Amino acid sequence: MAPDRERRAGEPGELAESCDSAEGRSICPVLAAVGVIGTEWRLAIVHRLLEGPQRFSEILKSNPRLNAKTLSATLKFLEGQGVVQRTVVSTRPFSVVYSLTEMGLGLAPAARELRQWGERWLLPRRAASRTAAAARRPPVIQGELPRILVGEPEPRTAR
């Protein structure tokens, strides 16, 4: 690890340090798992790949907030961790397909449980906060606003 890079919680170096004590051993598996899938996009990509093998463009189109740079870096990280497998299909033009490894497929129950938890606890809260925010907004002007027509000026004619 580069000395100038900040270490994040759940990275392998920190995991080894926290698992040395007897107190830390009970949460070591949790810390290790969070170190692999602990970001928003990692788990979202794993969840997407649970539907089956996907091309890069298919994963990219699955969420409008996801950009190509983030997707590429996340797929490389997950591949390096052994969660995702990259397969080059030798067709013309060639294509790359990403799928979950056996290790990645082992995340299916956890991913489903997290989705159900989010649907039960978080979606209702978001809907309630949107409703409350809408109620606090000032009333919208009712009626039709005057129309302003913008067009090309008429040519002047000499009189």
MOZIVEN-V444074 format. One record per residue. N is the residue number from 1. RES is the residue in one letter. SS is DSSP state (H for helix, E for strand, C for the rest). OMEGA is omega as a letter, one per 30 degrees, with the letter a starting at -180 (999 if undefined). D_FIRST is the distance of its C-alpha to the first C-alpha in Angstrom with 2 decimals. Layout:
# MOZIVEN-V444074
n:res:ss:omega:d_first
N:RES:SS:OMEGA:D_FIRST
N:RES:SS:OMEGA:D_FIRST
This chain:
# MOZIVEN-V444074
n:res:ss:omega:d_first
1:M:C:l:0.00
2:A:C:a:3.79
3:P:C:a:6.29
4:D:C:a:8.62
5:R:C:l:7.31
6:E:C:l:9.30
7:R:C:l:8.59
8:R:C:l:11.48
9:A:C:l:14.00
10:G:C:l:14.00
11:E:C:a:10.38
12:P:H:a:10.22
13:G:H:l:8.83
14:E:H:l:11.56
15:L:H:a:13.97
16:A:H:l:14.06
17:E:H:a:14.81
18:S:H:a:17.47
19:C:H:l:19.05
20:D:C:a:19.83
21:S:C:l:22.83
22:A:C:a:25.97
23:E:C:a:26.08
24:G:H:a:22.74
25:R:H:a:23.64
26:S:H:l:26.07
27:I:C:a:23.58
28:C:H:l:20.72
29:P:H:l:21.93
30:V:H:l:22.22
31:L:H:l:18.71
32:A:H:a:17.43
33:A:H:l:19.78
34:V:H:l:18.92
35:G:H:a:15.20
36:V:H:a:16.49
37:I:H:a:19.47
38:G:C:l:19.01
39:T:C:a:19.48
40:E:H:a:22.88
41:W:H:a:22.51
42:R:H:a:20.88
43:L:H:l:23.84
44:A:H:l:26.30
45:I:H:l:25.37
46:V:H:l:25.63
47:H:H:l:28.93
48:R:H:a:30.14
49:L:H:l:29.38
50:L:C:l:31.41
51:E:C:a:34.38
52:G:C:a:33.69
53:P:C:a:31.97
54:Q:E:l:31.50
55:R:E:a:30.96
56:F:H:a:28.38
57:S:H:l:31.27
58:E:H:l:32.70
59:I:H:a:29.57
60:L:H:a:29.26
61:K:H:a:32.92
62:S:C:l:32.65
63:N:C:a:31.45
64:P:C:l:32.45
65:R:C:a:29.54
66:L:C:l:26.96
67:N:C:a:26.06
68:A:H:a:25.10
69:K:H:l:21.70
70:T:H:l:20.64
71:L:H:a:22.32
72:S:H:a:20.71
73:A:H:a:17.11
74:T:H:l:18.12
75:L:H:l:19.92
76:K:H:l:17.10
77:F:H:a:14.83
78:L:H:l:17.87
79:E:H:l:18.66
80:G:H:l:15.33
81:Q:H:l:15.98
82:G:C:a:19.51
83:V:C:a:21.38
84:V:E:l:22.68
85:Q:E:l:24.30
86:R:E:a:24.89
87:T:E:l:28.28
88:V:E:l:29.81
89:V:E:a:33.55
90:S:C:l:35.54
91:T:C:l:38.11
92:R:C:f:39.21
93:P:C:a:37.27
94:F:C:l:34.39
95:S:E:a:32.58
96:V:E:a:29.40
97:V:E:l:29.79
98:Y:E:l:27.22
99:S:E:l:28.12
100:L:E:l:26.84
101:T:C:l:26.23
102:E:H:l:27.92
103:M:H:l:24.90
104:G:H:l:25.09
105:L:H:l:28.84
106:G:C:l:28.35
107:L:C:a:27.14
108:A:H:a:30.63
109:P:H:a:32.29
110:A:H:l:29.57
111:A:H:l:29.53
112:R:H:l:33.34
113:E:H:l:33.53
114:L:H:l:31.20
115:R:H:l:33.40
116:Q:H:l:36.54
117:W:H:l:35.24
118:G:H:l:34.45
119:E:H:a:37.87
120:R:H:a:39.63
121:W:H:a:38.01
122:L:H:a:36.28
123:L:H:l:38.54
124:P:H:l:41.66
125:R:H:l:40.02
126:R:H:l:39.01
127:A:H:l:42.53
128:A:H:a:44.07
129:S:H:l:42.04
130:R:H:l:43.04
131:T:H:l:46.65
132:A:H:l:46.54
133:A:H:l:45.03
134:A:H:l:47.75
135:A:H:a:50.40
136:R:H:a:49.27
137:R:C:l:49.51
138:P:C:a:52.66
139:P:C:l:55.25
140:V:C:l:55.17
141:I:C:a:58.21
142:Q:C:l:60.64
143:G:C:a:62.70
144:E:C:l:62.34
145:L:C:l:61.17
146:P:C:a:63.29
147:R:C:l:62.37
148:I:C:a:61.84
149:L:C:l:62.72
150:V:C:a:61.15
151:G:C:l:62.80
152:E:C:l:64.02
153:P:C:l:66.75
154:E:C:a:70.19
155:P:C:l:71.74
156:R:C:l:74.40
157:T:C:l:77.80
158:A:C:l:80.39
159:R:C:999:83.51
